[in-house]
């Protein structure tokens, strides 16, 4: 049979073993559990960022080339039409 004094001593002994928050290291739980990225993860993130930028530049260049091609097609059609009109004018004059 356990005495009341023994039970109180046992409770204090258990509670003494539990670490409480110390004032010298006052990090939050989030900071304490934060995962530091490895060198490989950092390189992967850098690679993905560079690829994203390069893909965006290529996309912009492709759009510009398509716009230029459309413009050239329009100019070509206008030129063909004006050449046809000029030929018709020469034939009617002769």
PDB file of N, CA, C and O in Angstrom:
ATOM      1  N   UNK A   1       0.839  -1.171   0.000  1.00  0.00           N
ATOM      2  CA  UNK A   1       0.000   0.000   0.000  1.00  0.00           C
ATOM      3  C   UNK A   1       0.893   1.246   0.000  1.00  0.00           C
ATOM      4  O   UNK A   1       1.894   1.328   0.711  1.00  0.00           O
ATOM      5  N   UNK A   2       0.485   2.205  -0.825  1.00  0.00           N
ATOM      6  CA  UNK A   2       1.292   3.416  -0.970  1.00  0.00           C
ATOM      7  C   UNK A   2       0.728   4.517  -0.092  1.00  0.00           C
ATOM      8  O   UNK A   2      -0.485   4.662   0.061  1.00  0.00           O
ATOM      9  N   UNK A   3       1.624   5.273   0.468  1.00  0.00           N
ATOM     10  CA  UNK A   3       1.184   6.371   1.318  1.00  0.00           C
ATOM     11  C   UNK A   3       0.974   7.615   0.475  1.00  0.00           C
ATOM     12  O   UNK A   3       1.440   7.704  -0.660  1.00  0.00           O
ATOM     13  N   UNK A   4       0.277   8.554   1.041  1.00  0.00           N
ATOM     14  CA  UNK A   4       0.009   9.826   0.374  1.00  0.00           C
ATOM     15  C   UNK A   4       1.310  10.565   0.091  1.00  0.00           C
ATOM     16  O   UNK A   4       1.461  11.166  -0.972  1.00  0.00           O
ATOM     17  N   UNK A   5       2.244  10.527   1.023  1.00  0.00           N
ATOM     18  CA  UNK A   5       3.540  11.186   0.824  1.00  0.00           C
ATOM     19  C   UNK A   5       4.294  10.561  -0.345  1.00  0.00           C
ATOM     20  O   UNK A   5       4.922  11.257  -1.143  1.00  0.00           O
ATOM     21  N   UNK A   6       4.218   9.223  -0.429  1.00  0.00           N
ATOM     22  CA  UNK A   6       4.896   8.536  -1.536  1.00  0.00           C
ATOM     23  C   UNK A   6       4.280   8.945  -2.875  1.00  0.00           C
ATOM     24  O   UNK A   6       5.010   9.210  -3.830  1.00  0.00           O
ATOM     25  N   UNK A   7       2.981   8.997  -2.956  1.00  0.00           N
ATOM     26  CA  UNK A   7       2.303   9.403  -4.196  1.00  0.00           C
ATOM     27  C   UNK A   7       2.688  10.830  -4.590  1.00  0.00           C
ATOM     28  O   UNK A   7       2.931  11.103  -5.765  1.00  0.00           O
ATOM     29  N   UNK A   8       2.745  11.734  -3.621  1.00  0.00           N
ATOM     30  CA  UNK A   8       3.148  13.110  -3.913  1.00  0.00           C
ATOM     31  C   UNK A   8       4.595  13.154  -4.391  1.00  0.00           C
ATOM     32  O   UNK A   8       4.920  13.862  -5.344  1.00  0.00           O
ATOM     33  N   UNK A   9       5.458  12.399  -3.728  1.00  0.00           N
ATOM     34  CA  UNK A   9       6.865  12.346  -4.141  1.00  0.00           C
ATOM     35  C   UNK A   9       6.979  11.788  -5.559  1.00  0.00           C
ATOM     36  O   UNK A   9       7.743  12.313  -6.370  1.00  0.00           O
ATOM     37  N   UNK A  10       6.234  10.740  -5.863  1.00  0.00           N
ATOM     38  CA  UNK A  10       6.268  10.111  -7.194  1.00  0.00           C
ATOM     39  C   UNK A  10       5.800  11.099  -8.267  1.00  0.00           C
ATOM     40  O   UNK A  10       6.409  11.167  -9.334  1.00  0.00           O
ATOM     41  N   UNK A  11       4.746  11.858  -8.014  1.00  0.00           N
ATOM     42  CA  UNK A  11       4.236  12.842  -8.965  1.00  0.00           C
ATOM     43  C   UNK A  11       5.270  13.935  -9.200  1.00  0.00           C
ATOM     44  O   UNK A  11       5.480  14.355 -10.338  1.00  0.00           O
ATOM     45  N   UNK A  12       5.926  14.407  -8.117  1.00  0.00           N
ATOM     46  CA  UNK A  12       6.961  15.431  -8.281  1.00  0.00           C
ATOM     47  C   UNK A  12       8.136  14.879  -9.068  1.00  0.00           C
ATOM     48  O   UNK A  12       8.691  15.571  -9.921  1.00  0.00           O
ATOM     49  N   UNK A  13       8.520  13.650  -8.794  1.00  0.00           N
ATOM     50  CA  UNK A  13       9.651  13.024  -9.479  1.00  0.00           C
ATOM     51  C   UNK A  13       9.376  12.934 -10.982  1.00  0.00           C
ATOM     52  O   UNK A  13      10.251  13.244 -11.791  1.00  0.00           O
ATOM     53  N   UNK A  14       8.169  12.512 -11.357  1.00  0.00           N
ATOM     54  CA  UNK A  14       7.810  12.408 -12.776  1.00  0.00           C
ATOM     55  C   UNK A  14       7.788  13.790 -13.408  1.00  0.00           C
ATOM     56  O   UNK A  14       8.319  13.976 -14.503  1.00  0.00           O
ATOM     57  N   UNK A  15       7.182  14.760 -12.736  1.00  0.00           N
ATOM     58  CA  UNK A  15       7.094  16.108 -13.285  1.00  0.00           C
ATOM     59  C   UNK A  15       8.458  16.775 -13.386  1.00  0.00           C
ATOM     60  O   UNK A  15       8.665  17.626 -14.251  1.00  0.00           O
ATOM     61  N   UNK A  16       9.383  16.404 -12.523  1.00  0.00           N
ATOM     62  CA  UNK A  16      10.729  16.968 -12.593  1.00  0.00           C
ATOM     63  C   UNK A  16      11.471  16.492 -13.836  1.00  0.00           C
ATOM     64  O   UNK A  16      12.364  17.182 -14.328  1.00  0.00           O
ATOM     65  N   UNK A  17      11.112  15.332 -14.340  1.00  0.00           N
ATOM     66  CA  UNK A  17      11.771  14.791 -15.529  1.00  0.00           C
ATOM     67  C   UNK A  17      11.230  15.379 -16.829  1.00  0.00           C
ATOM     68  O   UNK A  17      11.858  15.242 -17.879  1.00  0.00           O
ATOM     69  N   UNK A  18      10.089  16.022 -16.768  1.00  0.00           N
ATOM     70  CA  UNK A  18       9.497  16.623 -17.965  1.00  0.00           C
ATOM     71  C   UNK A  18      10.145  17.978 -18.182  1.00  0.00           C
ATOM     72  O   UNK A  18      10.158  18.827 -17.291  1.00  0.00           O
ATOM     73  N   UNK A  19      10.682  18.165 -19.377  1.00  0.00           N
ATOM     74  CA  UNK A  19      11.343  19.434 -19.681  1.00  0.00           C
ATOM     75  C   UNK A  19      10.309  20.481 -20.048  1.00  0.00           C
ATOM     76  O   UNK A  19       9.432  20.242 -20.878  1.00  0.00           O
ATOM     77  N   UNK A  20      10.417  21.607 -19.441  1.00  0.00           N
ATOM     78  CA  UNK A  20       9.557  22.730 -19.779  1.00  0.00           C
ATOM     79  C   UNK A  20      10.288  23.642 -20.743  1.00  0.00           C
ATOM     80  O   UNK A  20      11.469  23.433 -21.019  1.00  0.00           O
ATOM     81  N   UNK A  21       9.609  24.639 -21.253  1.00  0.00           N
ATOM     82  CA  UNK A  21      10.277  25.563 -22.178  1.00  0.00           C
ATOM     83  C   UNK A  21      11.348  26.366 -21.450  1.00  0.00           C
ATOM     84  O   UNK A  21      11.112  26.911 -20.371  1.00  0.00           O
ATOM     85  N   UNK A  22      12.511  26.427 -22.051  1.00  0.00           N
ATOM     86  CA  UNK A  22      13.599  27.178 -21.426  1.00  0.00           C
ATOM     87  C   UNK A  22      13.614  28.590 -21.984  1.00  0.00           C
ATOM     88  O   UNK A  22      13.224  28.825 -23.127  1.00  0.00           O
ATOM     89  N   UNK A  23      14.061  29.510 -21.177  1.00  0.00           N
ATOM     90  CA  UNK A  23      14.078  30.908 -21.600  1.00  0.00           C
ATOM     91  C   UNK A  23      15.266  31.212 -22.506  1.00  0.00           C
ATOM     92  O   UNK A  23      15.236  32.200 -23.239  1.00  0.00           O
ATOM     93  N   UNK A  24      16.303  30.391 -22.473  1.00  0.00           N
ATOM     94  CA  UNK A  24      17.479  30.672 -23.290  1.00  0.00           C
ATOM     95  C   UNK A  24      17.274  30.310 -24.760  1.00  0.00           C
ATOM     96  O   UNK A  24      17.894  30.919 -25.632  1.00  0.00           O
ATOM     97  N   UNK A  25      16.425  29.341 -25.049  1.00  0.00           N
ATOM     98  CA  UNK A  25      16.162  28.958 -26.434  1.00  0.00           C
ATOM     99  C   UNK A  25      14.669  29.113 -26.677  1.00  0.00           C
ATOM    100  O   UNK A  25      13.900  28.165 -26.522  1.00  0.00           O
ATOM    101  N   UNK A  26      14.272  30.312 -27.059  1.00  0.00           N
ATOM    102  CA  UNK A  26      12.849  30.612 -27.182  1.00  0.00           C
ATOM    103  C   UNK A  26      12.383  30.545 -28.639  1.00  0.00           C
ATOM    104  O   UNK A  26      11.787  31.497 -29.143  1.00  0.00           O
ATOM    105  N   UNK A  27      12.651  29.430 -29.313  1.00  0.00           N
ATOM    106  CA  UNK A  27      12.160  29.236 -30.673  1.00  0.00           C
ATOM    107  C   UNK A  27      10.727  28.735 -30.607  1.00  0.00           C
ATOM    108  O   UNK A  27      10.348  27.997 -29.697  1.00  0.00           O
ATOM    109  N   UNK A  28       9.939  29.154 -31.592  1.00  0.00           N
ATOM    110  CA  UNK A  28       8.590  28.616 -31.661  1.00  0.00           C
ATOM    111  C   UNK A  28       8.666  27.184 -32.179  1.00  0.00           C
ATOM    112  O   UNK A  28       9.690  26.751 -32.706  1.00  0.00           O
ATOM    113  N   UNK A  29       7.585  26.478 -32.023  1.00  0.00           N
ATOM    114  CA  UNK A  29       7.558  25.085 -32.488  1.00  0.00           C
ATOM    115  C   UNK A  29       7.776  25.037 -33.995  1.00  0.00           C
ATOM    116  O   UNK A  29       8.478  24.158 -34.495  1.00  0.00           O
ATOM    117  N   UNK A  30       7.173  25.987 -34.723  1.00  0.00           N
ATOM    118  CA  UNK A  30       7.334  26.024 -36.175  1.00  0.00           C
ATOM    119  C   UNK A  30       8.799  26.208 -36.562  1.00  0.00           C
ATOM    120  O   UNK A  30       9.298  25.546 -37.472  1.00  0.00           O
ATOM    121  N   UNK A  31       9.486  27.116 -35.861  1.00  0.00           N
ATOM    122  CA  UNK A  31      10.903  27.340 -36.153  1.00  0.00           C
ATOM    123  C   UNK A  31      11.730  26.116 -35.798  1.00  0.00           C
ATOM    124  O   UNK A  31      12.661  25.750 -36.515  1.00  0.00           O
ATOM    125  N   UNK A  32      11.384  25.494 -34.693  1.00  0.00           N
ATOM    126  CA  UNK A  32      12.131  24.327 -34.237  1.00  0.00           C
ATOM    127  C   UNK A  32      11.967  23.147 -35.201  1.00  0.00           C
ATOM    128  O   UNK A  32      12.910  22.391 -35.433  1.00  0.00           O
ATOM    129  N   UNK A  33      10.770  23.001 -35.755  1.00  0.00           N
ATOM    130  CA  UNK A  33      10.485  21.872 -36.640  1.00  0.00           C
ATOM    131  C   UNK A  33      10.731  22.186 -38.115  1.00  0.00           C
ATOM    132  O   UNK A  33      10.560  21.316 -38.969  1.00  0.00           O
ATOM    133  N   UNK A  34      11.124  23.406 -38.416  1.00  0.00           N
ATOM    134  CA  UNK A  34      11.349  23.803 -39.806  1.00  0.00           C
ATOM    135  C   UNK A  34      12.429  22.928 -40.426  1.00  0.00           C
ATOM    136  O   UNK A  34      13.477  22.677 -39.831  1.00  0.00           O
ATOM    137  N   UNK A  35      12.136  22.471 -41.644  1.00  0.00           N
ATOM    138  CA  UNK A  35      13.080  21.603 -42.345  1.00  0.00           C
ATOM    139  C   UNK A  35      14.007  22.472 -43.186  1.00  0.00           C
ATOM    140  O   UNK A  35      13.548  23.307 -43.965  1.00  0.00           O
ATOM    141  N   UNK A  36      15.277  22.278 -43.031  1.00  0.00           N
ATOM    142  CA  UNK A  36      16.265  23.008 -43.815  1.00  0.00           C
ATOM    143  C   UNK A  36      16.448  22.261 -45.134  1.00  0.00           C
ATOM    144  O   UNK A  36      16.752  21.068 -45.130  1.00  0.00           O
ATOM    145  N   UNK A  37      16.266  22.954 -46.269  1.00  0.00           N
ATOM    146  CA  UNK A  37      16.400  22.258 -47.551  1.00  0.00           C
ATOM    147  C   UNK A  37      17.839  21.805 -47.792  1.00  0.00           C
ATOM    148  O   UNK A  37      18.799  22.487 -47.433  1.00  0.00           O
ATOM    149  N   UNK A  38      17.949  20.646 -48.404  1.00  0.00           N
ATOM    150  CA  UNK A  38      19.279  20.118 -48.703  1.00  0.00           C
ATOM    151  C   UNK A  38      19.844  20.829 -49.927  1.00  0.00           C
ATOM    152  O   UNK A  38      19.135  21.564 -50.615  1.00  0.00           O
ATOM    153  N   UNK A  39      21.116  20.603 -50.186  1.00  0.00           N
ATOM    154  CA  UNK A  39      21.769  21.220 -51.346  1.00  0.00           C
ATOM    155  C   UNK A  39      21.095  20.759 -52.634  1.00  0.00           C
ATOM    156  O   UNK A  39      20.938  21.542 -53.570  1.00  0.00           O
ATOM    157  N   UNK A  40      20.699  19.493 -52.680  1.00  0.00           N
ATOM    158  CA  UNK A  40      20.023  18.953 -53.860  1.00  0.00           C
ATOM    159  C   UNK A  40      18.681  19.642 -54.084  1.00  0.00           C
ATOM    160  O   UNK A  40      18.331  19.965 -55.219  1.00  0.00           O
ATOM    161  N   UNK A  41      17.931  19.869 -53.016  1.00  0.00           N
ATOM    162  CA  UNK A  41      16.646  20.554 -53.141  1.00  0.00           C
ATOM    163  C   UNK A  41      16.831  21.987 -53.615  1.00  0.00           C
ATOM    164  O   UNK A  41      16.050  22.480 -54.428  1.00  0.00           O
ATOM    165  N   UNK A  42      17.855  22.653 -53.115  1.00  0.00           N
ATOM    166  CA  UNK A  42      18.133  24.027 -53.533  1.00  0.00           C
ATOM    167  C   UNK A  42      18.487  24.057 -55.013  1.00  0.00           C
ATOM    168  O   UNK A  42      18.012  24.922 -55.750  1.00  0.00           O
ATOM    169  N   UNK A  43      19.325  23.109 -55.453  1.00  0.00           N
ATOM    170  CA  UNK A  43      19.695  23.044 -56.868  1.00  0.00           C
ATOM    171  C   UNK A  43      18.472  22.740 -57.729  1.00  0.00           C
ATOM    172  O   UNK A  43      18.332  23.288 -58.823  1.00  0.00           O
ATOM    173  N   UNK A  44      17.593  21.878 -57.247  1.00  0.00           N
ATOM    174  CA  UNK A  44      16.377  21.530 -57.988  1.00  0.00           C
ATOM    175  C   UNK A  44      15.485  22.760 -58.143  1.00  0.00           C
ATOM    176  O   UNK A  44      14.966  23.019 -59.229  1.00  0.00           O
ATOM    177  N   UNK A  45      15.307  23.515 -57.063  1.00  0.00           N
ATOM    178  CA  UNK A  45      14.489  24.721 -57.118  1.00  0.00           C
ATOM    179  C   UNK A  45      15.090  25.739 -58.084  1.00  0.00           C
ATOM    180  O   UNK A  45      14.364  26.379 -58.845  1.00  0.00           O
ATOM    181  N   UNK A  46      16.410  25.891 -58.056  1.00  0.00           N
ATOM    182  CA  UNK A  46      17.088  26.813 -58.960  1.00  0.00           C
ATOM    183  C   UNK A  46      16.908  26.372 -60.408  1.00  0.00           C
ATOM    184  O   UNK A  46      16.640  27.194 -61.284  1.00  0.00           O
ATOM    185  N   UNK A  47      17.055  25.075 -60.656  1.00  0.00           N
ATOM    186  CA  UNK A  47      16.883  24.519 -62.000  1.00  0.00           C
ATOM    187  C   UNK A  47      15.459  24.756 -62.506  1.00  0.00           C
ATOM    188  O   UNK A  47      15.262  25.164 -63.650  1.00  0.00           O
ATOM    189  N   UNK A  48      14.468  24.497 -61.647  1.00  0.00           N
ATOM    190  CA  UNK A  48      13.073  24.697 -62.043  1.00  0.00           C
ATOM    191  C   UNK A  48      12.790  26.169 -62.329  1.00  0.00           C
ATOM    192  O   UNK A  48      12.068  26.491 -63.272  1.00  0.00           O
ATOM    193  N   UNK A  49      13.357  27.061 -61.520  1.00  0.00           N
ATOM    194  CA  UNK A  49      13.147  28.498 -61.738  1.00  0.00           C
ATOM    195  C   UNK A  49      13.747  28.929 -63.068  1.00  0.00           C
ATOM    196  O   UNK A  49      13.125  29.672 -63.827  1.00  0.00           O
ATOM    197  N   UNK A  50      14.971  28.453 -63.350  1.00  0.00           N
ATOM    198  CA  UNK A  50      15.616  28.812 -64.617  1.00  0.00           C
ATOM    199  C   UNK A  50      14.849  28.246 -65.805  1.00  0.00           C
ATOM    200  O   UNK A  50      14.684  28.924 -66.819  1.00  0.00           O
ATOM    201  N   UNK A  51      14.380  27.006 -65.684  1.00  0.00           N
ATOM    202  CA  UNK A  51      13.602  26.404 -66.766  1.00  0.00           C
ATOM    203  C   UNK A  51      12.314  27.172 -67.015  1.00  0.00           C
ATOM    204  O   UNK A  51      11.904  27.354 -68.161  1.00  0.00           O
ATOM    205  N   UNK A  52      11.684  27.617 -65.951  1.00  0.00           N
ATOM    206  CA  UNK A  52      10.449  28.376 -66.085  1.00  0.00           C
ATOM    207  C   UNK A  52      10.709  29.690 -66.829  1.00  0.00           C
ATOM    208  O   UNK A  52       9.947  30.070 -67.718  1.00  0.00           O
ATOM    209  N   UNK A  53      11.788  30.375 -66.456  1.00  0.00           N
ATOM    210  CA  UNK A  53      12.128  31.631 -67.126  1.00  0.00           C
ATOM    211  C   UNK A  53      12.466  31.399 -68.595  1.00  0.00           C
ATOM    212  O   UNK A  53      12.037  32.156 -69.466  1.00  0.00           O
ATOM    213  N   UNK A  54      13.237  30.345 -68.864  1.00  0.00           N
ATOM    214  CA  UNK A  54      13.618  30.041 -70.243  1.00  0.00           C
ATOM    215  C   UNK A  54      12.392  29.674 -71.071  1.00  0.00           C
ATOM    216  O   UNK A  54      12.277  30.091 -72.223  1.00  0.00           O
ATOM    217  N   UNK A  55      11.478  28.900 -70.498  1.00  0.00           N
ATOM    218  CA  UNK A  55      10.257  28.519 -71.212  1.00  0.00           C
ATOM    219  C   UNK A  55       9.422  29.750 -71.531  1.00  0.00           C
ATOM    220  O   UNK A  55       8.839  29.848 -72.611  1.00  0.00           O
ATOM    221  N   UNK A  56       9.364  30.688 -70.595  1.00  0.00           N
ATOM    222  CA  UNK A  56       8.603  31.917 -70.824  1.00  0.00           C
ATOM    223  C   UNK A  56       9.232  32.740 -71.949  1.00  0.00           C
ATOM    224  O   UNK A  56       8.523  33.279 -72.799  1.00  0.00           O
ATOM    225  N   UNK A  57      10.557  32.835 -71.954  1.00  0.00           N
ATOM    226  CA  UNK A  57      11.242  33.572 -73.025  1.00  0.00           C
ATOM    227  C   UNK A  57      10.992  32.910 -74.376  1.00  0.00           C
ATOM    228  O   UNK A  57      10.734  33.596 -75.365  1.00  0.00           O
ATOM    229  N   UNK A  58      11.067  31.591 -74.421  1.00  0.00           N
ATOM    230  CA  UNK A  58      10.818  30.873 -75.674  1.00  0.00           C
ATOM    231  C   UNK A  58       9.375  31.060 -76.134  1.00  0.00           C
ATOM    232  O   UNK A  58       9.119  31.219 -77.327  1.00  0.00           O
ATOM    233  N   UNK A  59       8.438  31.043 -75.196  1.00  0.00           N
ATOM    234  CA  UNK A  59       7.031  31.246 -75.533  1.00  0.00           C
ATOM    235  C   UNK A  59       6.826  32.636 -76.133  1.00  0.00           C
ATOM    236  O   UNK A  59       6.101  32.797 -77.115  1.00  0.00           O
ATOM    237  N   UNK A  60       7.474  33.642 -75.529  1.00  0.00           N
ATOM    238  CA  UNK A  60       7.353  35.004 -76.056  1.00  0.00           C
ATOM    239  C   UNK A  60       7.954  35.093 -77.453  1.00  0.00           C
ATOM    240  O   UNK A  60       7.380  35.720 -78.343  1.00  0.00           O
ATOM    241  N   UNK A  61       9.119  34.459 -77.646  1.00  0.00           N
ATOM    242  CA  UNK A  61       9.757  34.464 -78.962  1.00  0.00           C
ATOM    243  C   UNK A  61       8.901  33.773 -80.010  1.00  0.00           C
ATOM    244  O   UNK A  61       8.811  34.234 -81.147  1.00  0.00           O
ATOM    245  N   UNK A  62       8.278  32.675 -79.632  1.00  0.00           N
ATOM    246  CA  UNK A  62       7.408  31.945 -80.559  1.00  0.00           C
ATOM    247  C   UNK A  62       6.214  32.810 -80.953  1.00  0.00           C
ATOM    248  O   UNK A  62       5.856  32.880 -82.129  1.00  0.00           O
ATOM    249  N   UNK A  63       5.599  33.470 -79.970  1.00  0.00           N
ATOM    250  CA  UNK A  63       4.460  34.347 -80.263  1.00  0.00           C
ATOM    251  C   UNK A  63       4.870  35.474 -81.203  1.00  0.00           C
ATOM    252  O   UNK A  63       4.130  35.819 -82.125  1.00  0.00           O
ATOM    253  N   UNK A  64       6.050  36.049 -80.971  1.00  0.00           N
ATOM    254  CA  UNK A  64       6.538  37.131 -81.841  1.00  0.00           C
ATOM    255  C   UNK A  64       6.758  36.609 -83.252  1.00  0.00           C
ATOM    256  O   UNK A  64       6.394  37.276 -84.220  1.00  0.00           O
ATOM    257  N   UNK A  65       7.354  35.411 -83.385  1.00  0.00           N
ATOM    258  CA  UNK A  65       7.605  34.836 -84.704  1.00  0.00           C
ATOM    259  C   UNK A  65       6.288  34.565 -85.430  1.00  0.00           C
ATOM    260  O   UNK A  65       6.186  34.792 -86.636  1.00  0.00           O
ATOM    261  N   UNK A  66       5.279  34.081 -84.702  1.00  0.00           N
ATOM    262  CA  UNK A  66       3.974  33.832 -85.319  1.00  0.00           C
ATOM    263  C   UNK A  66       3.330  35.136 -85.781  1.00  0.00           C
ATOM    264  O   UNK A  66       2.727  35.186 -86.852  1.00  0.00           O
ATOM    265  N   UNK A  67       3.456  36.185 -84.979  1.00  0.00           N
ATOM    266  CA  UNK A  67       2.919  37.490 -85.379  1.00  0.00           C
ATOM    267  C   UNK A  67       3.635  38.003 -86.624  1.00  0.00           C
ATOM    268  O   UNK A  67       2.997  38.520 -87.541  1.00  0.00           O
ATOM    269  N   UNK A  68       4.964  37.860 -86.658  1.00  0.00           N
ATOM    270  CA  UNK A  68       5.729  38.290 -87.829  1.00  0.00           C
ATOM    271  C   UNK A  68       5.320  37.504 -89.068  1.00  0.00           C
ATOM    272  O   UNK A  68       5.190  38.077 -90.150  1.00  0.00           O
ATOM    273  N   UNK A  69       5.115  36.194 -88.922  1.00  0.00           N
ATOM    274  CA  UNK A  69       4.698  35.360 -90.047  1.00  0.00           C
ATOM    275  C   UNK A  69       3.334  35.793 -90.559  1.00  0.00           C
ATOM    276  O   UNK A  69       3.131  35.892 -91.769  1.00  0.00           O
ATOM    277  N   UNK A  70       2.401  36.051 -89.660  1.00  0.00           N
ATOM    278  CA  UNK A  70       1.078  36.523 -90.074  1.00  0.00           C
ATOM    279  C   UNK A  70       1.184  37.845 -90.822  1.00  0.00           C
ATOM    280  O   UNK A  70       0.506  38.050 -91.829  1.00  0.00           O
ATOM    281  N   UNK A  71       2.034  38.740 -90.329  1.00  0.00           N
ATOM    282  CA  UNK A  71       2.229  40.030 -90.986  1.00  0.00           C
ATOM    283  C   UNK A  71       2.815  39.843 -92.388  1.00  0.00           C
ATOM    284  O   UNK A  71       2.382  40.495 -93.338  1.00  0.00           O
ATOM    285  N   UNK A  72       3.801  38.949 -92.511  1.00  0.00           N
ATOM    286  CA  UNK A  72       4.398  38.685 -93.822  1.00  0.00           C
ATOM    287  C   UNK A  72       3.382  38.083 -94.782  1.00  0.00           C
ATOM    288  O   UNK A  72       3.379  38.417 -95.967  1.00  0.00           O
ATOM    289  N   UNK A  73       2.525  37.205 -94.291  1.00  0.00           N
ATOM    290  CA  UNK A  73       1.491  36.607 -95.145  1.00  0.00           C
ATOM    291  C   UNK A  73       0.541  37.677 -95.666  1.00  0.00           C
ATOM    292  O   UNK A  73       0.167  37.664 -96.839  1.00  0.00           O
ATOM    293  N   UNK A  74       0.150  38.604 -94.794  1.00  0.00           N
ATOM    294  CA  UNK A  74      -0.736  39.692 -95.217  1.00  0.00           C
ATOM    295  C   UNK A  74      -0.048  40.562 -96.264  1.00  0.00           C
ATOM    296  O   UNK A  74      -0.648  40.917 -97.278  1.00  0.00           O
ATOM    297  N   UNK A  75       1.222  40.905 -96.010  1.00  0.00           N
ATOM    298  CA  UNK A  75       1.969  41.722 -96.967  1.00  0.00           C
ATOM    299  C   UNK A  75       2.096  41.007 -98.307  1.00  0.00           C
ATOM    300  O   UNK A  75       1.985  41.639 -99.357  1.00  0.00           O
ATOM    301  N   UNK A  76       2.327  39.700 -98.284  1.00  0.00           N
ATOM    302  CA  UNK A  76       2.459  38.915 -99.509  1.00  0.00           C
ATOM    303  C   UNK A  76       1.145  38.921-100.289  1.00  0.00           C
ATOM    304  O   UNK A  76       1.149  39.075-101.510  1.00  0.00           O
ATOM    305  N   UNK A  77       0.033  38.755 -99.597  1.00  0.00           N
ATOM    306  CA  UNK A  77      -1.268  38.775-100.276  1.00  0.00           C
ATOM    307  C   UNK A  77      -1.524  40.140-100.907  1.00  0.00           C
ATOM    308  O   UNK A  77      -2.019  40.226-102.031  1.00  0.00           O
ATOM    309  N   UNK A  78      -1.183  41.211-100.177  1.00  0.00           N
ATOM    310  CA  UNK A  78      -1.361  42.554-100.727  1.00  0.00           C
ATOM    311  C   UNK A  78      -0.489  42.745-101.962  1.00  0.00           C
ATOM    312  O   UNK A  78      -0.934  43.316-102.958  1.00  0.00           O
ATOM    313  N   UNK A  79       0.756  42.267-101.899  1.00  0.00           N
ATOM    314  CA  UNK A  79       1.677  42.389-103.022  1.00  0.00           C
ATOM    315  C   UNK A  79       1.154  41.621-104.232  1.00  0.00           C
ATOM    316  O   UNK A  79       1.175  42.135-105.350  1.00  0.00           O
ATOM    317  N   UNK A  80       0.685  40.393-104.013  1.00  0.00           N
ATOM    318  CA  UNK A  80       0.133  39.594-105.117  1.00  0.00           C
ATOM    319  C   UNK A  80      -1.071  40.291-105.731  1.00  0.00           C
ATOM    320  O   UNK A  80      -1.220  40.318-106.953  1.00  0.00           O
ATOM    321  N   UNK A  81      -1.924  40.851-104.897  1.00  0.00           N
ATOM    322  CA  UNK A  81      -3.109  41.546-105.392  1.00  0.00           C
ATOM    323  C   UNK A  81      -2.714  42.781-106.198  1.00  0.00           C
ATOM    324  O   UNK A  81      -3.297  43.049-107.248  1.00  0.00           O
ATOM    325  N   UNK A  82      -1.730  43.532-105.714  1.00  0.00           N
ATOM    326  CA  UNK A  82      -1.312  44.734-106.444  1.00  0.00           C
ATOM    327  C   UNK A  82      -0.618  44.356-107.752  1.00  0.00           C
ATOM    328  O   UNK A  82      -0.754  45.068-108.747  1.00  0.00           O
ATOM    329  N   UNK A  83       0.130  43.235-107.766  1.00  0.00           N
ATOM    330  CA  UNK A  83       0.758  42.787-109.016  1.00  0.00           C
ATOM    331  C   UNK A  83      -0.305  42.352-110.017  1.00  0.00           C
ATOM    332  O   UNK A  83      -0.195  42.640-111.209  1.00  0.00           O
ATOM    333  N   UNK A  84      -1.331  41.660-109.536  1.00  0.00           N
ATOM    334  CA  UNK A  84      -2.415  41.243-110.416  1.00  0.00           C
ATOM    335  C   UNK A  84      -3.128  42.464-110.996  1.00  0.00           C
ATOM    336  O   UNK A  84      -3.447  42.513-112.184  1.00  0.00           O
ATOM    337  N   UNK A  85      -3.363  43.428-110.143  1.00  0.00           N
ATOM    338  CA  UNK A  85      -4.035  44.652-110.588  1.00  0.00           C
ATOM    339  C   UNK A  85      -3.170  45.383-111.609  1.00  0.00           C
ATOM    340  O   UNK A  85      -3.687  45.900-112.599  1.00  0.00           O
ATOM    341  N   UNK A  86      -1.861  45.431-111.379  1.00  0.00           N
ATOM    342  CA  UNK A  86      -0.950  46.110-112.308  1.00  0.00           C
ATOM    343  C   UNK A  86      -0.932  45.390-113.648  1.00  0.00           C
ATOM    344  O   UNK A  86      -0.912  46.052-114.685  1.00  0.00           O
ATOM    345  N   UNK A  87      -0.940  44.065-113.667  1.00  0.00           N
ATOM    346  CA  UNK A  87      -0.966  43.308-114.924  1.00  0.00           C
ATOM    347  C   UNK A  87      -2.255  43.544-115.683  1.00  0.00           C
ATOM    348  O   UNK A  87      -2.250  43.689-116.906  1.00  0.00           O
ATOM    349  N   UNK A  88      -3.357  43.583-114.954  1.00  0.00           N
ATOM    350  CA  UNK A  88      -4.638  43.822-115.615  1.00  0.00           C
ATOM    351  C   UNK A  88      -4.657  45.207-116.242  1.00  0.00           C
ATOM    352  O   UNK A  88      -5.223  45.398-117.318  1.00  0.00           O
ATOM    353  N   UNK A  89      -4.047  46.160-115.580  1.00  0.00           N
ATOM    354  CA  UNK A  89      -3.985  47.520-116.119  1.00  0.00           C
ATOM    355  C   UNK A  89      -3.165  47.562-117.390  1.00  0.00           C
ATOM    356  O   UNK A  89      -3.525  48.279-118.324  1.00  0.00           O
ATOM    357  N   UNK A  90      -2.058  46.808-117.457  1.00  0.00           N
ATOM    358  CA  UNK A  90      -1.212  46.780-118.650  1.00  0.00           C
ATOM    359  C   UNK A  90      -1.950  46.120-119.805  1.00  0.00           C
ATOM    360  O   UNK A  90      -1.862  46.584-120.942  1.00  0.00           O
ATOM    361  N   UNK A  91      -2.675  45.044-119.526  1.00  0.00           N
ATOM    362  CA  UNK A  91      -3.372  44.345-120.618  1.00  0.00           C
ATOM    363  C   UNK A  91      -4.474  45.204-121.190  1.00  0.00           C
ATOM    364  O   UNK A  91      -4.712  45.156-122.397  1.00  0.00           O
ATOM    365  N   UNK A  92      -5.141  45.969-120.395  1.00  0.00           N
ATOM    366  CA  UNK A  92      -6.219  46.795-120.929  1.00  0.00           C
ATOM    367  C   UNK A  92      -5.656  47.971-121.718  1.00  0.00           C
ATOM    368  O   UNK A  92      -6.314  48.460-122.636  1.00  0.00           O
ATOM    369  N   UNK A  93      -4.446  48.439-121.379  1.00  0.00           N
ATOM    370  CA  UNK A  93      -3.837  49.550-122.112  1.00  0.00           C
ATOM    371  C   UNK A  93      -3.358  49.098-123.479  1.00  0.00           C
ATOM    372  O   UNK A  93      -3.372  49.894-124.419  1.00  0.00           O
ATOM    373  N   UNK A  94      -2.933  47.848-123.625  1.00  0.00           N
ATOM    374  CA  UNK A  94      -2.367  47.380-124.889  1.00  0.00           C
ATOM    375  C   UNK A  94      -3.392  47.209-125.915  1.00  0.00           C
ATOM    376  O   UNK A  94      -3.080  46.819-127.040  1.00  0.00           O
TER     377      UNK A  94
END
